[in-house]
Amino acid sequence: MSSIFQNSLDRLQTLLIEDNASWLRLNVSHIYQISFQNENFKALQKFCDEIIVKHPNLVFDSDDFTTLQENALISLLKHDELQLDESVIWDKVILWGKAQNPNLPSNYKQWNEENFKSLKITLKNCLPHIRYFQIPGDEVLDKIRPYKKILEENLWDDIMANLVSPNKPVTSTILLPRKTLTTPLPPRKSISIPSSIINLEHAVEISSWIDRRSTIYDITEIPYEFKLLLRGSRDGFDAKPFHKLCDNIPGLIVVIKVENSNEILGGYNPLGWNSTNDEYSKAPGSFIFSLKNENMKESILSRVNEQLDAIYYGQKHGPCFYNFGHYDPNGHKKWYYSNKINYQPPIRNAVDVYFSIDDYEVLQICKNV
């Protein structure tokens, strides 16, 4: 590669990091994988590395962890500041290795010599970077012993000898313990979104709207926990389960998936609903929205404009904002949207239109303690 092209590529990476850092953090697991598909993406690799070593669950607990390229996994294993217990690292490496050998029996007790040999070959470049001598004895017996056949010659004996007599020299290399960072890590619940409709990126955006931020939160900054109260496909689509599970609970997010499309609509009611009256009511701070998807580059936020008619309380209706909400009291998947001035700007190109949905959810947001 010419130096001119490499300089241009470096500059593009720098601009991407400087101008889109928040988006990169939201998609760090995916970006990390992409960056290791080409050795010239060093800046992106370093950017992702610095995030992942502090928050390793973003990669190690992701659904696509086992598809991680070997060179990307090794880069993390080498890092002295990877904030993960060594026994957990061992578990994850074994999990990754098994995924690369899908024909291995699920129960290691049924493995033959060839099975262990296959796993050893797969993990030959990963295993040297595990800090075996930093793993407590009970976890050595529970987790490493079942797979001791994949270790290099004498390593298992040295591990056991070190547990019995820590001051006695061994022939195997003893890597230094990983450094523990003094900055506390955010709790896992702060980035867990129990939804089948919205993802983490959507949740970050909604959280930022609630707090009226001029910039979008980073994933490590989200101050809310999202709790799933209702899912239509699980609890029912009529008004009764909604009022049973969601009445008199403040801070509710409603999200719907429009039928046969990738359109996601929703709304936020800070006060919550009840079924005692059939009437319109105030809800300062409420808003409705349309979330970005494959066909729409930017989300649309529509804040309440007519405070007196912000939301609707109705025994025969589910969650209703003035011009957007549940329509059918008989439990069919019918909702409505109207381009009224109560919430502006419009969130979809429709006027007084009833439509069907695939599913809907109600989530409560609570401040992280």
Number of C-alpha atoms within 10 A of each C-alpha: 6 7 8 9 10 13 11 12 16 17 13 13 17 15 12 15 17 10 11 11 15 17 16 19 21 19 16 22 23 18 16 23 22 16 18 20 12 10 9 14 17 15 18 21 21 13 19 21 20 14 16 22 20 19 19 17 16 21 20 21 11 12 10 12 20 20 12 18 15 17 15 17 21 17 14 17 22 15 15 14 17 23 19 16 12 21 20 14 17 21 13 16 21 21 13 22 21 19 15 16 13 9 9 18 13 10 7 12 9 9 12 11 9 10 16 18 13 16 21 21 11 19 20 14 13 20 19 16 15 20 21 22 21 18 21 12 16 9 13 21 13 11 17 22 14 12 16 17 15 22 17 13 11 11 16 20 13 20 22 16 15 16 16 11 10 12 9 10 10 15 9 15 12 14 14 10 15 17 11 13 12 6 7 8 11 14 12 12 13 17 22 14 19 16 18 11 18 17 12 16 21 17 22 21 20 23 20 18 21 15 12 11 11 8 10 19 22 17 20 17 13 19 18 18 22 23 18 16 17 21 21 19 11 10 14 17 25 21 21 19 17 25 19 12 13 21 15 13 15 16 18 25 26 20 24 25 20 19 15 9 10 15 18 20 25 23 25 27 26 19 17 20 25 20 20 10 10 13 12 17 16 16 22 17 18 26 26 27 26 21 23 17 13 8 9 12 9 11 17 18 21 18 21 24 18 16 16 14 18 24 28 25 21 20 17 17 22 27 27 22 27 21 21 26 25 24 23 18 17 13 18 14 21 20 20 18 23 20 18 16 13 22 26 18 17 22 21 14 9 12 13 12 12 16 13 16 19 15 19 25 24 25 22 22 19 14 11 12 7
